[in-house]
Amino acid sequence: EAALSRRANLKVQDGCDFMCSFCVIPFARGRARARDFQNLLDEARSLVERGAKEIILTGVNIGTYDLDSRGILEIVDGLNTIDGLDRIRISSIEPTTIPLELFDRMNDPVHALLPYLHIPMQAGSNEVLSAMRRKYTREEFLDFIFQAHDAVPGIGIGSDILAGEADANFEDTCDALWKSPLFYAHVFKYAERAGTASVRMKDKVPAQVINERGARLRKLSAEKTRMFNEHQIGQTQEVLFEQAQGGYWTGYTGNYTRVAAQSVDDLENQSRQLTLEEVRGDLVLGTLA
């Protein structure tokens, strides 16, 4: 098997039981199914043996993992026992499925779990969240984001937002992105999926308006990323470098800040301390400590 020199994905479950009104996954991928615990640990060991130093937990709804009384906490703690695995990163996870005990692991200097969460908000309006059949209110989502921000110093929190709601609701979404600790949002435009409940909804927003709103949200996201990056200037953080681009090596800090540094050394798949010095575009330039 080929050697790995980048972050590696580890799929821990598939399917979803949540039935959000806009989402076709429960129909396309079926109900939630948890992967055998020992099997996923065995694959993780194999990935580490092939060179992976960071493993990203993936799945359709990974926070709902539940098999033999084990959940997401047991997964990250099990992975933490693997020699040579320096970093565990949780990919997208639903806001109502995140155990607060994860914060303890993120704050523990000898635990490999990174201070990072990607939590889909989808919308910042209670009216839209209700229509989407999401399992939280705007207030509950924001309360949790602020709780995570306060509990884990330097945590990076990103989100998904679905652009396509009516005017007042859209302003609520912009407001939630702007005023929360989120440092980026992946913006998607609402697209109808046959068989989903949202197809039957009235008062659909025209495609051109959806595009304009998507552009505005992406601009807000870029500004939030810049602010987050600037706040870290002067800090020294550990970076796992991935590849060389134009004389620079690029990689990511634990909180998912994209960084670059000049070095004559081969930094591929190497962890180094980096002092962050200058924001340039969507990344931060630094000097190896």
N, C-alpha and C positions, 0 to 999 in steps of 0.2 A: 504494500500500500504506500502511496506517495507520502512524503514527509509534509507536515503542516507548518506553515510559518506565519499564520494569521489566527485571529480569533476563530473558534469553531462552534457551530451550533449543535445543541443537544436537544432533540425533541422529546418532551416528557409526557405529552398527551395530545389527543386529537379530538375534534368535535366540540360541540357546545350545546348546553341546554337552555341558554338565556333567552333565545327567541326575540331579539331586538327587531323592530318593525322594518328596518331598512336592510337587514342582513340576510344573505342567502346561505350562509355557512351551515346552519343546522339542517338544511335540506340537502346541501351538496356534500357535507362531510359527516353528517349523522350526529348522534348524541355524544356527549362527552365520554371518552374512553381513556383511562389512565394506563400508562405503560408500566410493565413490571419493574419494580424498584431495583432489584439486583441487576436486571438487564440494562437499565439506563446507567447504573454505576459502572458496569463492565464496559459499556461503550465509552464512557467518560475516561476510564483508565486507558483504553485503546487510543483515544484521541490524544491524551497526554503523552503516551509512549511514542506517538508519531510526531510529537513536537509542540502540540497546542499548550499554551500557557494561560490562555483565557478561554473559558467556556461560557457560551450564552445559552440560557435556558429558553427554549421556544415551545410553541404549541398554539392552539387556537384560544384556549382560555386556561392558562397554566395555573392560575391561582385556585382553580377548582380541583386540582389533582387530589385524589382521595382513593387510596388503595391500602387495605390492611392497616387502617388507622394511621397511615402516613400521608403527610401533605407537603406543601412547598417548603416548610421549615425543615422537615426531615430530609428533603432532597438537598438543600443547600448545606446542611450539616454533614450529610453523607459525602457529598462532593468535597467538602473541606478536609476530609481525612485522606484524600488522594495526594501522595507525594508528587511534587513537581507541578501541581495545579496552583498557579499563583493568584488567579482571578476568576471569580464567578460573577457573571452579570445576568440580571434578570431582564428579559426582553419585555415586550408589551404585556401588562397585567391589569386586569379589571380592578377598578377602585374599591369595589365592595369585597374583594377576595384577598386583600393584603393583610397578613397578620402583623400586628405592631411589633412583635418580637424580631422581625427582620431588621428593625432599626438597631437593636442591640448587636446583631451580627455585623452590621455596617460600621458601627462604632468600635468594634473589637479589633485592635491592631493585628491580632494573629489569625483572624478569620478572613478567608479569601473573598467574602461577599463585598462587592463594590458599592460605594455610595451613589447609587443611580437607580432611578425608576422611570419607566415610560408608561404613563397611565392615560388611557384614552378618555378624554372629556366628551368629545363629539359635538357638544353644544353647551353654551353657557346660559341658556334660557330654560326655566322650569317647564314652560309650555311645550317647548320642543323636546326636552328630555322625556317628558311624559308621553308625547306622541311617538317617540322612538322606542318606548318601553324600556328605557334604561332604569337601573335599579337604585338610583340616587338622585337627589336634588342638587341644584347648583350650589346651595349652601353646604351640603354634606361633602361634595367634591372639594370645594375650596377649603373647607375646614381641614380635611385630610391633607391636602397639599401643604397648607401652612404648618400642620402638625409635623409632617415629615421634614419640612424645611427647618423647623425649630429643633427637632430631635437629632438630626444628623448634620453636623456642621459641614458646609461645602457640598451638600448633596446636589446632584444634577437631576432635574425632573423635566421630562418632555411629555408631549401629548399628541393625540390625534384629534383633528377637528374636521367635521363634515360641513362644508359650505353649501347652503341652499335653503335657508329659512327666511321667513318674512322679516320686514324691516326692523321693527322694534326688537325682535328676538335676536337678530344679527348683532345689533349694538350691544346686547347683553353678552354675547359670545366674545366680541372684541374686548369688552370691559373685563371679562373674566381672564382672558389671556394676558391683557396688559397689566392688571393689578395683582395677579397671583405670582408665586415664585417660579412658574414655568419658564424655562429658558429657550424652548423652541416648541413649535407645533408642526407636525406633518399635516398638511392641508389637502383634503380630498374634496372633489365636488360630488354632490349627491347625484347618483345615477340609478335609475330604476332597475330593479332586478325582478324578473318575472317570478311570481309566486310569493313575494313578500307583501306584508300588510301595507307598506307605505305606497305601493302602486295605487291603492284605492283612495288615497288622501286627495282632498281638493286644494285649490289655491296654490298650485305649484309655482315656483319661482322660475322665470324665464332663464334659459341657458346663459344668455349674455350677462345677466345680473349675477348669476352664480359665478361666472368667470371673474367678474369685477370684484366680487366679495372674496373669492379665493386669493386674488392678487393682493387685496388689502390685508388679509390675514397673514399671507406670506411676508409682507413688508413688516407687519407688527412682529412676527416671529423673528425675522432677521435683526430687528432692533433689540428684542429681548436677548438674543444670543450675544449681540455686541455688548450689551450692558453686563451680562453674566461674565463674559470674557474679561472685560475691563476690571471688574471687581476682583479678579484673581491675579492681576498684575502684581509682581513682587513676590508671589508665593512660589515655593519649590514643591513640586509634586512628582510622584512616580508616573512614568509614561511607558507604555508598551509600544515600541516602534514597529511599524509594519512595512513601509516601502520607501524607496528613494524617488523624489520628484524634483527635477531641476536643481540639483545641488543640495536639496534639503531632505531630511528624513522626516516622515510624518507618522503620527500615531495618536493615541488617545490617553488622557488621564483617566483615573478611576471614575470621575464624575462625567465622563464622556465629552470633555473639552478636546477639540481637535487641535493638535499642536504640530509645530515644525521646528527642526533644529538643524544647523549645519554641523557635519562631522565627516572626517575622512575615514572613520571606522565603519565597519559593516554593522549597522544597528538592527538589521532585520530580525524581528522576534526577540529583541533584547529589551529588558527593562532598565531604565536609567532615571536618575533624578534630574529634573529640568526646572530651571528658574524661569518663570513666565515673565516676558518683558514687553512685548508689543503686540497689540491687536492688529491683524492685517486681514481684511475681509472677514471670512467666517472662521479663521483659525488664529492661533496665538503663536508668535515666534518666541523662542526661548533659547537659553544657553545651558548646555549640559553642566550640571553641578560637579 
